[in-house]
Amino acid sequence: MTNPAATARLAGRREWTSFTVLLLPLLLVSMDVSVLYFAIPAITDQLDPSATQQLWIFDSYAFALSGLLITMGSLGDRIGRRKLLLIGATAFGLASIGAGYATSAEMLIAARVLLGIGGATLMPSTLALVRNLFQDAKQRGKAIAIWSGAMTGGIALGSVLSGVMLNHFFWGSVFLINVPAMLLLLVLVPVLVPEFKDPAPGRFDLLGIPLSMAAVLPVVYGLKEIAAEGFEPLYLGCLAVGLAFGYVFVRRQRTRHDAMVSRALFQGRGFGAGIGLNTVAAFAMMGSAYFTTQYLQSVLGMGPLEAALWSLAPSLVIGAAAPVGAALAQKLDRAYVMAGGFLLAAAGFALIGLVGTDSLWLLLIGAGVLASGIVTVMSLVSDMALASAPAEKAGSAASLLETGQEFGGALGMAVLGSLGTAVYRSDLADSEPAVRETLGGAAATAHQIGGEAGEQVLALAREAFVHGMQYAAWGGTALLLGAAVLAAALMRGIEAPAPPAAEPATGTEDRAHEATYH
């Protein structure tokens, strides 16, 4: 019998050039997650947002992005992934102009929502197109490893770029930098990237759009607020509402022939398990980031730009981790490479669990080790899940992977953040409420007290925060050790199949395009 992987067409220079172009929107979307970290003081001075409006300036982008990922993945399969990418790039560029020149908080919030909608089209489109461009398993694994590293690096780069831009230009420049990149994308994508879509998509499930959003948004909102405010009844109610709508959405998808989330996606043995493992990986990544960013600024006393620059240090090893993992997966059972990635990440969490109140290098090493293991897992899981899905459903598969990451990230901040907060408040049970509430509140109180007494209050609060971070890190270590066992058990023996070439958009013109492309 002929091995399909052996007969898969190898990607050439044009495919790799197309892939390089697809990294551009990925970087911009991931950077926009963190680009506001330094800009918010200037925005507050210019637009005078209320406390609620300030929160929505931050969160509206992430909510729109996470709520529409499933919808946009399915839409891209139907109308064409390249077409959706171009539509999303246009929307993202126009929304960036609107955000950059916003004259009120309401206008900026609306622009951030539009940025999230555009981002929801770009993320699954780029990953699905990577799936279609690379039919050879080895090349596809390498491409997805680079894709995963670029996404992780973009989040760290966004905060640094924001600080640099604000040192030279007005606050809107952090958004306007997207515009020339999107114009370049609109020029290059039609020339270099071929179109792929489902040749027989069926009717679009219009009712599935509000149902999917009603399932995703309350859960993401509830988890984010629990991380910040604790287990309040309102936020637990949001989780319950989201889960109820999620049940209705899943029931609907299981009974429809033209479902937004095709049942064919879960016929591959590695897909469902891969979604779960990817969610755990995002849990660990965002759960650790919740503490490390606060540690650099609130415990070590760094300014925002200095903290952002130091946070780039772990990226030096992250860039090499995913390609090394992909290379190992060509020689070993990838289940064991995934398990090794989880073990490496667990070791990173364990190192963070040893951090004291003045342990910058130990924190950076631990964060680098953890992120290297997580990026390795994410790239291998993404490759296997996409390869096991039908080629015509690659957009839906990519959107589910990324929705799982959104859930995992929010859950990581909520669970590990709540654990750390509980320890912090327990250690400061006899302190006044402002000190016991948050480390930021303790710093403000210490500044008001002043002198040696103020320094003592701040020192106790910092020790309590680090103690809470240690407990959270040990909890994360235990979780990742369990994930390593699950990865070895659930993914063992699953080979990432070479995907059959997706049918290009039908018609003589597109067949001629494919002939020219090769």
C-alpha positions in Angstrom: 0.0 0.0 0.0 1.1 3.5 -0.7 1.8 5.8 2.2 -0.2 9.0 1.7 2.4 11.0 3.5 5.1 9.8 1.1 3.1 11.0 -1.9 2.0 14.4 -0.5 3.1 17.3 -2.7 6.1 19.2 -1.2 5.6 22.9 -0.7 8.0 25.1 -2.7 9.2 28.7 -2.5 5.9 30.2 -3.4 4.1 28.3 -0.6 6.7 29.4 1.9 6.4 33.0 0.7 2.6 32.8 1.1 3.1 31.5 4.6 5.4 34.5 5.4 2.7 36.8 4.3 0.1 35.0 6.5 2.3 35.6 9.6 1.7 39.4 9.2 -2.0 39.4 10.3 -1.2 36.8 13.0 1.4 39.1 14.6 -0.9 42.2 14.4 -3.9 40.4 16.0 -1.8 38.9 18.8 -0.1 42.2 19.4 -3.5 44.0 19.7 -4.2 41.9 22.8 -1.5 43.7 24.8 -1.0 47.0 22.9 -3.1 49.1 25.3 -0.9 48.3 28.4 1.0 51.5 28.1 -1.4 53.6 26.1 -4.2 53.7 28.7 -2.8 56.6 30.8 -2.6 58.8 27.7 -6.1 57.6 26.5 -7.5 58.5 30.0 -6.0 62.0 29.8 -7.5 62.6 26.3 -10.8 60.9 26.4 -11.6 60.9 30.1 -13.4 57.5 30.2 -15.3 56.3 33.3 -14.0 53.3 35.2 -16.5 51.1 33.4 -15.6 52.5 30.0 -11.9 51.9 30.7 -12.6 48.3 31.4 -14.5 48.0 28.1 -11.7 49.6 26.2 -9.6 46.8 27.3 -12.0 43.9 27.1 -14.3 44.6 24.1 -11.6 43.5 21.7 -11.1 40.1 23.4 -14.9 39.5 23.8 -15.6 40.2 20.1 -12.7 38.1 19.1 -13.6 35.1 21.2 -17.3 35.3 20.6 -17.0 35.2 16.8 -14.2 32.7 16.2 -16.5 29.8 15.6 -18.8 31.8 13.3 -15.9 33.1 11.2 -14.2 29.8 10.9 -17.3 28.3 9.5 -17.9 31.3 7.2 -14.4 31.0 5.8 -15.0 27.4 4.9 -18.1 28.5 2.9 -17.0 31.6 1.1 -13.3 31.0 0.9 -10.5 31.5 3.5 -8.6 34.0 1.3 -11.7 36.0 0.7 -12.5 36.1 4.4 -8.9 37.1 5.2 -9.1 40.0 2.8 -12.5 41.1 4.2 -11.1 40.9 7.7 -7.9 42.8 6.8 -10.0 45.6 5.4 -12.2 45.7 8.5 -9.1 45.6 10.8 -7.4 48.4 8.9 -10.5 50.7 9.0 -11.1 49.9 12.6 -7.5 50.8 13.4 -8.0 54.2 11.8 -11.2 54.7 13.8 -9.4 53.7 17.1 -6.4 55.8 16.3 -8.4 59.0 15.8 -11.2 58.3 18.3 -12.6 61.4 19.9 -14.5 59.8 22.7 -14.4 56.7 24.9 -17.6 55.4 23.2 -16.0 55.7 19.8 -12.8 53.9 20.9 -14.9 51.1 22.4 -16.8 50.7 19.2 -13.6 50.6 17.2 -12.1 48.0 19.5 -15.2 45.9 18.9 -14.7 46.2 15.2 -11.0 45.3 15.7 -12.1 42.1 17.5 -14.5 41.2 14.7 -11.7 41.7 12.2 -9.4 39.7 14.3 -11.9 36.8 14.5 -11.8 36.6 10.7 -8.0 36.7 10.5 -7.0 34.1 13.1 -8.8 31.0 11.8 -8.2 32.1 8.2 -4.4 32.1 8.5 -4.2 28.8 10.3 -6.6 27.1 7.9 -4.6 28.4 4.9 -1.5 27.0 6.5 -3.2 23.7 6.7 -4.0 23.9 3.0 -0.7 25.2 1.8 1.4 22.4 3.3 0.3 18.9 2.4 3.6 17.2 3.5 3.4 16.3 7.2 6.9 17.4 8.0 6.6 20.8 6.3 3.2 21.4 7.8 4.5 20.6 11.3 7.4 23.1 10.8 5.0 25.8 9.5 2.6 25.4 12.4 5.5 25.5 14.9 6.6 28.8 13.4 3.0 30.0 13.5 2.6 29.1 17.2 5.9 30.9 18.1 4.8 34.0 16.2 1.5 34.2 17.9 3.1 33.9 21.4 5.8 36.4 20.5 3.3 38.9 19.2 1.6 39.2 22.5 4.9 40.0 24.3 6.0 42.3 21.5 2.7 44.3 21.5 3.4 45.8 25.0 7.0 46.8 24.1 6.0 48.2 20.7 3.3 50.2 22.5 5.8 51.7 24.8 8.2 52.6 22.1 5.5 54.2 19.9 4.2 56.3 22.8 7.7 57.7 23.5 7.7 59.2 20.0 4.1 59.7 18.8 0.6 60.3 20.2 -1.5 57.5 21.7 -3.4 56.7 18.5 -0.1 55.5 16.9 -0.4 52.2 18.7 -3.4 51.5 16.4 -2.4 53.3 13.3 0.7 51.1 12.9 -1.7 48.4 11.8 -2.8 50.3 8.7 0.3 50.0 6.4 0.6 46.4 7.4 -3.0 45.7 6.4 -2.5 47.6 3.1 0.5 45.4 2.3 -1.6 42.3 3.1 -4.3 43.4 0.8 -1.8 43.8 -2.0 0.2 40.6 -1.5 -2.5 38.0 -0.5 -4.4 38.1 -3.9 -1.1 37.6 -5.7 0.5 35.0 -3.5 -2.1 33.0 -1.6 -4.5 30.7 -3.4 -8.2 30.3 -2.5 -9.5 27.3 -0.6 -13.1 26.6 0.4 -15.6 23.8 1.0 -16.9 22.8 -2.4 -20.3 21.7 -0.9 -20.8 23.7 2.3 -24.6 23.5 2.6 -26.8 26.2 4.2 -25.2 28.6 6.7 -26.6 28.1 10.2 -27.8 31.6 11.0 -29.3 30.7 14.4 -26.0 29.1 15.4 -24.3 32.5 15.4 -26.2 34.0 18.4 -26.2 30.6 20.1 -22.4 30.3 19.8 -21.9 33.8 21.1 -24.3 33.3 23.9 -22.3 30.2 24.9 -18.9 31.7 24.6 -19.2 35.3 25.8 -20.8 34.8 29.3 -18.3 32.1 30.2 -15.3 34.2 29.1 -16.7 37.3 30.9 -17.5 35.3 34.0 -14.0 33.8 34.2 -12.3 37.1 33.6 -14.3 38.8 36.3 -13.8 35.9 38.8 -10.0 36.4 38.2 -10.3 40.1 39.1 -13.1 40.2 41.7 -13.5 36.7 43.1 -16.4 34.2 43.1 -19.3 36.7 43.1 -22.9 35.3 42.4 -23.2 37.5 39.3 -20.1 36.0 37.7 -21.0 32.4 38.7 -24.4 33.1 37.1 -22.7 34.2 33.9 -20.9 30.8 33.8 -24.2 29.0 34.3 -25.9 30.9 31.5 -23.0 30.4 29.1 -22.9 26.6 29.9 -26.7 26.4 29.4 -26.4 28.0 25.9 -23.4 25.9 25.2 -25.5 22.8 25.8 -28.2 24.1 23.4 -25.6 24.9 20.8 -24.0 21.5 21.0 -27.4 19.8 20.7 -28.2 21.8 17.7 -24.9 21.1 16.0 -25.3 17.3 16.6 -28.7 17.2 14.9 -28.1 19.4 11.8 -26.7 18.2 8.5 -25.2 21.6 7.7 -24.0 22.3 11.2 -21.7 25.2 11.9 -19.4 22.8 13.7 -19.3 19.7 11.6 -19.5 16.3 13.3 -16.8 15.1 10.8 -14.3 17.1 12.7 -14.5 14.8 15.7 -14.3 11.6 13.7 -10.5 11.8 13.8 -9.2 10.3 17.0 -6.8 13.1 17.8 -9.1 16.1 17.3 -11.3 16.2 20.4 -8.3 15.3 22.7 -6.2 17.9 20.9 -8.8 20.6 21.7 -8.7 19.6 25.4 -4.9 19.5 25.6 -4.7 22.9 23.8 -7.1 24.4 26.4 -4.9 23.1 29.2 -1.8 24.6 27.6 -3.5 28.0 27.3 -4.6 27.7 30.9 -1.0 27.3 32.0 0.3 30.1 29.8 -2.2 32.8 30.8 -2.3 31.6 34.4 1.5 32.1 34.7 1.4 35.5 32.9 -1.2 36.7 35.4 1.5 36.5 38.1 4.7 37.2 36.3 3.6 40.6 34.9 2.4 41.7 38.4 5.6 40.4 39.9 7.9 42.5 37.7 6.0 45.7 38.3 4.5 45.4 41.8 7.1 43.2 43.6 10.3 44.3 41.9 9.0 47.9 41.3 9.8 48.1 37.6 8.1 50.7 35.4 5.8 49.3 32.6 8.3 49.7 29.8 11.1 48.1 31.8 8.9 45.2 32.8 7.8 44.7 29.2 11.4 44.6 28.0 12.3 42.1 30.6 9.3 40.0 29.7 10.7 39.6 26.2 13.7 37.7 27.6 11.9 34.3 27.7 11.1 34.8 24.0 14.7 34.1 23.1 14.2 30.4 23.9 10.5 30.2 22.9 11.4 30.8 19.2 13.4 27.6 19.1 11.2 25.4 21.2 8.4 24.7 18.7 10.7 23.9 15.7 12.7 21.5 17.9 9.5 19.8 19.1 8.3 19.5 15.5 11.6 17.9 14.5 11.4 15.4 17.4 7.9 14.5 16.4 9.2 13.3 13.1 11.4 10.7 14.8 9.3 9.8 17.9 5.7 9.2 18.7 4.4 12.7 19.0 2.3 11.8 22.0 5.6 11.4 24.0 6.9 14.7 22.6 3.7 16.4 23.8 4.0 14.7 27.1 7.6 16.0 27.2 6.4 19.5 26.5 4.0 19.3 29.4 6.7 18.0 31.7 9.0 20.8 30.6 6.3 23.4 31.3 5.7 21.7 34.7 9.4 22.2 35.5 9.0 25.9 34.6 6.0 26.2 36.9 8.0 24.5 39.6 10.8 27.0 39.2 8.4 29.8 39.5 7.2 28.1 42.7 10.7 28.8 44.2 10.7 32.5 43.4 11.2 34.9 46.3 10.6 38.6 46.6 13.9 39.4 44.7 14.4 36.6 42.2 14.3 38.2 38.7 16.4 35.7 36.9 14.8 32.6 38.5 11.4 34.0 37.4 12.6 34.7 33.9 14.2 31.2 33.6 11.0 29.6 34.9 8.8 31.6 32.6 11.0 30.7 29.6 11.1 27.0 30.4 7.3 27.0 30.9 6.5 28.9 27.7 8.9 26.7 25.7 7.1 23.5 26.8 3.6 25.1 26.2 4.5 26.4 22.7 5.8 22.9 21.8 2.5 21.4 22.9 0.4 23.9 21.2 2.2 23.6 17.9 2.0 19.8 17.9 -1.6 19.7 19.0 -2.6 22.3 16.3 -0.8 20.3 13.7 -2.4 17.0 14.7 -5.9 18.4 15.2 -5.9 20.2 11.8 -4.4 17.2 10.0 -7.1 14.9 11.4 -9.9 17.2 10.3 -11.3 17.1 6.7 -9.4 19.7 4.6 -12.7 21.4 3.6 -13.4 22.0 7.3 -10.0 23.5 8.2 -11.4 26.9 9.1 -13.9 25.4 11.6 -11.1 23.3 13.0 -8.9 26.3 13.5 -11.6 28.3 15.1 -12.3 25.6 17.6 -8.7 25.3 18.5 -8.5 29.1 19.1 -11.8 29.2 21.0 -10.4 26.5 23.3 -7.4 28.7 23.8 -9.6 31.7 24.8 -11.4 29.5 27.3 -8.2 28.1 28.7 -6.6 31.5 29.1 -9.6 32.9 30.9 -9.9 29.8 33.1 -6.2 29.9 33.9 -6.3 33.5 35.1 -9.5 32.8 37.1 -8.5 29.6 38.8 -4.8 30.3 39.5 -5.5 34.0 40.1 -8.2 33.0 42.7 -5.9 30.6 44.4 -3.1 33.1 44.6 -5.5 35.8 45.9 -6.9 33.4 48.5 -3.4 32.8 49.9 -2.6 36.5 49.8 -5.7 37.5 51.7 -5.1 34.7 54.3 -1.6 35.9 54.9 -2.8 39.5 55.5 -6.0 38.6 57.4 -5.1 41.0 60.2 -4.3 43.9 57.8 -6.7 46.7 56.9 -9.1 46.1 54.0 -7.2 48.1 51.3 -4.0 46.2 52.0 -5.7 42.8 52.1 -7.7 43.4 48.9 -4.8 43.6 46.3 -1.1 44.3 46.1 -1.9 47.5 44.2 -4.1 48.6 47.1 -1.3 47.7 49.6 1.2 49.8 47.6 -1.2 52.8 47.6 -1.7 52.4 51.4 2.0 52.1 52.0 2.6 55.3 50.0 0.0 57.2 52.1 1.6 55.9 55.4 5.1 56.7 54.2 8.3 56.2 56.1 9.5 52.9 57.7 5.9 51.9 58.6 4.8 52.2 55.0 7.8 50.2 53.8 7.0 47.4 56.2 3.4 47.3 55.0 4.6 47.0 51.4 7.2 44.4 52.3 4.5 42.2 54.0 2.2 42.6 51.0 4.9 41.6 48.6 5.8 38.5 50.6 2.1 37.6 50.7 1.7 38.0 46.9 4.8 35.9 46.3 3.5 33.2 48.7 0.2 33.2 46.7 2.1 33.0 43.4 4.1 30.0 44.8 0.9 28.1 45.6 -0.6 28.9 42.2 2.6 27.7 40.6 2.6 24.4 42.5 -1.1 24.0 41.5 -0.1 24.6 37.8 2.7 22.1 38.2 0.3 19.4 39.3 -2.1 20.2 36.5 0.6 20.0 33.9 2.0 16.7 35.2 -1.6 15.3 34.9 -1.7 16.7 31.3 1.5 14.9 30.5 0.0 11.6 31.5 -3.1 12.3 29.5 -1.2 13.4 26.4 0.8 10.1 26.5 -2.3 8.0 26.9 -4.8 9.8 24.6 -2.5 10.7 21.7 -0.3 7.6 21.6 -0.1 5.9 18.2 -2.0 8.7 16.4 -0.1 9.7 13.3 -0.8 13.1 11.8 -2.1 12.2 8.4 -1.1 14.0 5.2 -4.2 16.1 4.4 -5.8 15.6 1.1 -5.6 18.7 -1.0 -8.6 20.9 -0.4 -10.7 21.5 -3.4 -9.9 25.0 -4.6 -12.7 27.3 -5.4 -14.5 25.7 -8.3 -14.4 27.1 -11.8 -12.1 27.4 -14.8 -10.4 30.5 -13.5 -9.5 28.9 -10.2 -8.1 25.7 -11.9 -6.0 28.0 -14.1 -4.8 29.8 -11.0 -3.8 26.5 -9.4 -1.9 25.5 -12.5 -0.1 28.9 -12.5 0.6 28.6 -8.8 2.6 25.5 -9.2 
